[in-house]
């Protein structure tokens, strides 16, 4: 049975659309996931024929599962991922098993923002940048010369850990934050670029590059740069398109991606194209559906086709003006009720309304693209009318939130004492349910996977109880000693950046 193995997927968006597309193409679909909740809600994944829990950071475990699938007489046609950072893992494993694969080296360079900048360092496509090993890498005067600047982790995705720095005080504070959070990484700083920003979706089939779609982005900036609007551009001016295409071809060529999909975020600065970032996959969220609504192209399906050796069809079936408006929240709270879904659906020009959270979910102001909670895709007779339709429909959607009361806040204890107990007895996870407002930033070392998972489950339960602060950085990584480290970052509202 012809089979496609997916390494990870989100519950919705482009990566999930790819699984559905594989099923539509007649393939048996296998999903390897590290999210136990997916197996608990198995009926929500009818397009996944076989689902298996797996540590997606363990390549050997992935390869063992692939071997087991082959022993079950499944004919593996492709191994793929539409999720960072598993794109590279899928290419590496595919290469080892002798399958068609996207360009591993090109993917690797795109995933690391410092490597990406360095391959373009002798071009006009990148801003002035520097890589910091510690606080002494740049002198005070050198750092000041970059202001205003962007500071980011080289492995950041979805606008997470990307900060705009306007002063030396912010420079010192955010650099300390990132060096502490990523002690084994260099930190990237670069001059801030001012100008309109565009998203370019591309597909490269055996060295032949095709620009599938160009979209103008609307950016909402508070603590992070969050894309909240996408306008699909059709019938582009020849001069504009030709300059953009030349830049895109040069950038992708220098990264060495000769087979695969990627999207680029570009800014037009004083009539010169500058690369914000490039990622080796289609953009997430509603991007696949935006392109389908405007051009009739199912980009994830065409991406799968080139992976299995088939010819893609990237000719637009039609051209329609499309705008997608995303919905974010301005305060944190537990979702009690969603208002306006039906009104939005009935609004003029609306093609799709998607709302991600369910009742009881924790919603927070955006710290990454993952904190966008709904979108509306609408068409119109012109670009401006499509935008108006989408924004009007999106304005109908409201999230009724329950925020923490002072009484509940006063009844809680700080988490710091509980963390200290865990550090003293790292094999034993015993933390009360009445956890309070986090006041600390520490590393928890758990001596085994079970202990780490127990702590994460406790944290998740805690966040569902008290939500008047943000949860930005609860995650597990494996350190060099193969112990499980849980980074607990200060997440209080007053101190959060």
N, C-alpha and C positions, 0 to 999 in steps of 0.2 A: 504494500500500500504506500503510495507516494506521500511522504510526510514532510512537513516543515516544523522545525523546532524553534520556538520563540524563547529567548532568554529574557525574562521579565516583561511586564506590561503594566501600564496604568489601568485603572478601572474604566477610564474613558479617555477620549482624545485620539490623537493620531496613532499611538502605539496599539490601542485597542482596535481601531479601525483596520489596522494591518492584519490582525488575527481574523477578523471577519472577512477581509478580502481574500486571505488564503483559503478560507472555507469556500468562498464563492468560486474560486478558481479550481475547486475540486480536490484540495489537499486535505489530508488528515492532519489536524493541528495538535501539537504538543506544547504545553506551556510549562517552563521551569520557573518557579517563583519562590521568593524568600518570604512571602507574606502568607502566614498561616490563616489569616482572616479570609483569604480567597478560597481556601479549601472548605472553610466553615460555611461560606456562602456560594457553594459550588453551582447552585442552580442559576446564579446570575451570570454564568459564563457558558451559555449553550453552544457558542461557537468554538469553545475549547474542548477537543475530544478527549484529551488526556492531560491531567494536571498533576505535577509532582513538586513537592516541596524540596528546595535545594538551596544550599549556600552559594549564592551567585558570585561571591568573591573567591570561591574555591574552584579553580579551573579543573583540577584533578577530579573533583566530585562531579562536575559537569560532564567531563569526558567519560567517566565511568557510567553515568546515566545514558549517554549516547550509545555506548557499547551495548548496554542492556537492551536498549530500544532496537538496535540492529539485530540482536539475538532473538528478538521477538518477531523477526521477519518484517519489520518496518523499513521501507526503502526511504532513507533520509535524502530528500532532494535539496534541502537547504537548512542552515542554522543561521538565525538572524536576530537582531535586537533593534528596536526603535527607541531605546531608552539609554540615556547616559548613566554610567559609563560602560554599559554592557555591549555597546556597538563593537568596541575593540575585542572584547572577549569572544563574541560571536565570530568575528573574522578570523581570529587566531585558531579557534577550535575547528572552524570550517576548513582552514588551510591544512591543519594537521590530519583531518580525515579525508583530504583530497577532494573536497567539494568546491563548487563555485563560491567565491567569496568577494566581498568588497575589499578595497585596498587597505591592508592592515597598517602599513607605515603612514599612509595619508590620514587615516582615522586617528592614529596615535598623535600625530602632530597637531591635528585640529582640536583634540581633547585637552591638550595642555596649552594654556594661553601664552605662556612664556615661549615655548617652542614655536607656536604660531607667529608670535611677533618676530622671533629671530629669523625665521625663513623669509620674512618680508623686510628685514632691517635695512636693506639697501634700496628700498623702493619708496615711493611717495604715498603708499597706501596705509601706512601705520603712523600713529602719532609718535612724538618723542616719548621714549619710555626708559625705565630703569628697573632692574631686578634687585631686591633688597634681601640680604642674608640676615641682617640685624639692624639695629638702630644707627650703627656707625657707618653703614654702607654709603649713605649720602651725608655730606656735611649740612649744617643748618642752612647755609646760604644756597647750596645746591638744591636742597629740598624746597626751600622757599621759592626758588626760580620756577618750579613746576606748578605752583598754585595758580588758579584752581586745578586740582588734579583728580584723577580717578585712582582708587586703590582697590585691589582685588586679590583674591586667592587664584592661582593659576588653574585650579580645578573647579572653580565655582560654576554653577549652572543655574539657569532660571533667575538671574539677578541676585542670587544669594551671595553674601559676602562681597558685594560690590558697593563701594562707598564713594560719595563725592566729598572731597576734602577742600575746605575753603580757608583754613587757617593752620598755623603751625601747631596750635593746641590740638586741633582735630587730627592732624598728621600724627602726632605722638600718641594720642589716645587710641586711634584705630590701628596703628601699626602694632602697638602693644597687644591689642585684642587679637589681631590675625596671627602674630608670631606665637602667641600663647595657644591659640586654637590649632595652628598648623605648624608645630615646631620643626618638622622635617621638610617643610616647603619654603621656597623663596616666595617673596611677595612682589607682585607687579604693581608699579605705579606708572602712570602716563598722563600726559597733558589732557585736560578736558576739551572735547571737541564740541563746538556749538554749530548746529545746523539741522535741517530736516533729516529724519532717519527712515530708512527703507529696509524691507525684508525681501531677500531674493531667494526663491526656491529653485533648486537645480537638480538635474539628474544626469549623471555621467555614465554612458554605456560604452565600455571598451575604448575609453579615451575621447569619445564624442560627447561634448557638453551641450546640454539644452537648458536654457532658462525657461522654466515652466510658468512661473508667476512672479510678479513684482508687486509689492504692497507697501503703501506708506503707513508708517506707524504713528500712533498717538501715545505719548508717554506721560504717565502720572508720576510725579516725583514727590516723595515725602522722606521716608527713611531709605528707600530704595528706588531704583528706576524700574517701574512696572509698566508694561505695555497694556493699555486698556482699550485701544482701538486699532483696527486694521482696515485700510481701504485698498481693495483690489484695483490696480491700475490697468486699464485696457487702452489700446490704440496710443501707445507712448510716442512722444516726439522722437523722430529718427536720431537727432543729435544726442538727446538724453539717453536713449536706449543704447546707441553704439558705444558711447563712452562708458556706460555702465557695464555692458557686455565685455568690453576690453579689460576693464578692471577685474571683473569676476573671473574671466578666463585666466588672467595672469595670477591671481591669488590662488585659485584652485590648482593650477599647474605647479606653482611653487610648493604647495603642500604635498604634491605627489599623489593626489587622489585621481585615479584613472578609471575606477569602476565603483559606483555607489551614488548615494544621495547626500546632498548637503544643503544647508541654508546659511546665508550670510546676512548679517546686519551691517548696513553701510550708512555712513553719513556723508552728505554733500556739503563740504566746507570750502567756501570761496571757489566754487566751481571745480573742486577736486574731490574724487571719491576716496573716503577713508574707511578702513575696516574697523568696526567695533568688535565683532567676533564672528567666527565661522564654526559651525557644528556639523558633524558627519551623519546627519539624519534630517528628515523632514521636521519642521517646527511642530511642537506639541499642541495641546489644547484643541481648538476647533479648526486648525489650519487645513486639514484634509477636506473638511466639509465646506470651508470657505472657497477653496479652489473648485470643488465639485459644483457649488452653487453658481460660481461665476464663469467657469470654463468647461464644465462637464467632464473634467479629468479627475479620476480617482488616483491620486499620486502614490499612495501607499501600495495600491494594486500594481501600478506600473513599476514601482521599485521592486516588488517581489518578482515580477516577470523577468526583469534583467538579471536578478540573482539566480534564477533557475534556467537561464540561457534563452529566454524568449525575447522577442522584439517588443519594445514598449510602443504604445500608441499615445503620443503626446500632442496630437492635433486637437485643438479646442473644438468641441461640438457646437459651442455658441460662445458669445461674449456678453456678459451682463455686468452692470455696475453692482458691486457688492460691498457692504461694510459690516464688520463685526464689532460689536460693543461688549466689553467685559464689565462685570459688576464686582466691586470690592466693597468692604465695609470700613467704617471709620472708627469703630470701637470694638473691643473684644466682648464676646458673650456666647452663651449656649443658645443654639437655634431652637426657638419654640414654634415658629410658624413661618411659612413662606407665603407671601401675599403678592398677587398680581400675575401669576404664571399664565392664567387663561387670557387675561387682558393683553398680555404681551404677545401671545400666540395669535390673537385675533387682530393685532395691529397691522397696518398697511405695509405690504411688502415683505413681511416676515417669513422666512423660510425655515428657521429652526430656533427653538429656545431650549437651552440646556442649563440645568441647575444641578450642581454637583452635590452639595451637602444635604444630609437628611436631618430630621428632627433629632435633637440631642447632640448634634455635632458642635465642636468648638470652632468658632469663627474669630479670626483676628485681622487687624489691619495688615496690609500686605508687606511681608518681609521677603517674599520671593514670588515668582509667577504662580507657584502652587497655591497662593492665597487669593487667587481670583476664583470667585464662587459661582459665577454664572456667565453665560454669554448669549447674545442675540445676533443671528445672522439675518440681514435683510437686503433686499434688492431695491432698485429705483431706476427711474428713467435717466438719471444722471448720477454722477458720483456724489454730489451734494445731497440729492434726494435720498439716495441709499443710506447716507450717513444720518440724515434727519430721521428716516424711518427706524433705523436701528437704535438710535439714541432715545427716541420717544418710547419705543417698545421696552427698552432696557430700564427706563425710568419708572415703569409700572411695577418692576420687581423690587420687593422690599423684604428684608429679613427681620423678623421680630425676634429680638435677642433678650435673654435673661442675663443680667449682669450681677456680679456678686454684691451682696449687701455688706454694710459695715459690720453687722453682727457676725456674719459668717467669717469675715476677715479677722475679727478680733478673737474668734474662737480657735483659730488655727495657730499652730506652732511653726517656727522656722524649720526648714529642712536641714539646716546645717548640722544640728546635733545628730540627726538620723544618719546623715552621710558619714559623720565621724565614727559612728558605731559600725557602719558597714566596712569602713577602712580598717578598723581594728580587727574585724572578723570577716575577711573577704570571702570565705566559703559560705557564710551564713547571711542570707538576705531576710531580715525580719524588720520591716518598717511599718509603723502604724498607718492606718488609712487616713488619719486626720493631719496629713502633711500640710504645712503652711507655706507661706510666701517664700520663695527661694531668696537667700541672701548671699549666696556664695558662688564661686566658680572653681570647681575642683575636678580631679580625675578620680574616678572610681575604678579600682582594679578588682575584677572578679576572677577567681581562679579557675572557673569552668563556665561553659556556655550556659548551663542551666541557671547558674547564679545570675549571670548577666541578663538573661531573658526575664528572670523573675523581677529584677530591678526595673527593667523597661516596662513590664506589665504594671508594676506598681506606679511608675511615673505616669503612664497613660491614664490610669484610674484617677490619680491625683489631679491631672489636668482637666479631667471631665467634671471634677467636683468644684474646683476653684479656678475661675477663668478671668480674673481681673488683671492678668499679666500675660505676657507672650511666652509661647513655647517655641524657641527658635532652634535649639541645638541639642536635642536629646538623641544621641545615636551611639552605636557600638562600632569600634574599630578593633582590629587585632594588632597588638603591638609586636615588636621583634621577638619577644619571649613567648609569643603565641598565647598571651593572656588576653582576656577580653576587657577592653578599656571603655568605660562609659564616660563621655565628656559631659559634665553637668555645668552648663553655662548660666550665669546670672540672667534670669529672665523676668525680673520685676519691671513693672511699667515705668517706675520712676527712674530706674537706672538703665533701662534698655536703650540701645542705640540702633 
